[in-house]
Amino acid sequence: MSKQEEVQIIDFEELLRSIESRLASAGMYVQREAIITILQAEEAFLLEKGVLQAYNE
């Protein structure tokens, strides 16, 4: 029995705009570079834990 895997590719710019919009709606204005740094740290953590796998086109 093979394990079924679901692959979902997320557009980074779209994700970044969404986060910026949500923060702005909450009255929080965070520099884009800070958001990018947090997202990169999260990605590294998830890769390290095996929750996320790198995808090369």
C-alpha positions as CSV (number, residue, x, y, z in Angstrom):
1,M,0.0,0.0,0.0
2,S,1.5,3.3,-1.0
3,K,1.3,6.4,1.0
4,Q,-0.6,9.2,-0.7
5,E,1.2,12.6,-0.5
6,E,-0.4,15.9,-1.1
7,V,1.9,18.6,-2.6
8,Q,0.8,22.2,-2.2
9,I,2.9,25.1,-3.6
10,I,2.4,28.5,-2.0
11,D,3.3,31.7,-3.7
12,F,5.6,33.5,-1.3
13,E,4.7,37.0,-2.4
14,E,1.0,36.2,-2.1
15,L,1.6,34.9,1.5
16,L,3.6,38.0,2.4
17,R,0.9,40.3,1.1
18,S,-1.7,38.4,3.1
19,I,0.3,38.6,6.3
20,E,0.9,42.3,5.8
21,S,-2.8,42.9,5.2
22,R,-3.8,41.0,8.3
23,L,-1.3,42.8,10.4
24,A,-2.5,46.2,9.0
25,S,-6.1,45.3,9.8
26,A,-5.1,44.7,13.4
27,G,-3.3,48.0,13.5
28,M,0.1,46.5,13.4
29,Y,2.7,47.8,11.0
30,V,5.7,45.5,10.7
31,Q,8.6,46.0,8.3
32,R,8.5,43.5,5.4
33,E,12.0,42.4,6.1
34,A,10.9,41.3,9.6
35,I,8.0,39.3,8.2
36,I,10.4,37.6,5.7
37,T,12.9,36.8,8.5
38,I,10.1,35.2,10.6
39,L,8.8,33.2,7.6
40,Q,12.3,31.9,6.8
41,A,12.8,30.9,10.4
42,E,9.5,29.1,10.4
43,E,10.4,27.3,7.1
44,A,13.8,26.2,8.5
45,F,12.1,24.9,11.6
46,L,9.5,22.9,9.7
47,L,12.1,21.5,7.3
48,E,14.2,20.4,10.3
49,K,11.2,18.7,11.9
50,G,10.3,16.9,8.7
51,V,6.9,18.5,8.4
52,L,7.9,20.4,5.2
53,Q,10.0,19.2,2.3
54,A,12.0,21.4,-0.1
55,Y,10.5,21.5,-3.6
56,N,12.7,22.2,-6.6
57,E,11.0,23.0,-9.9
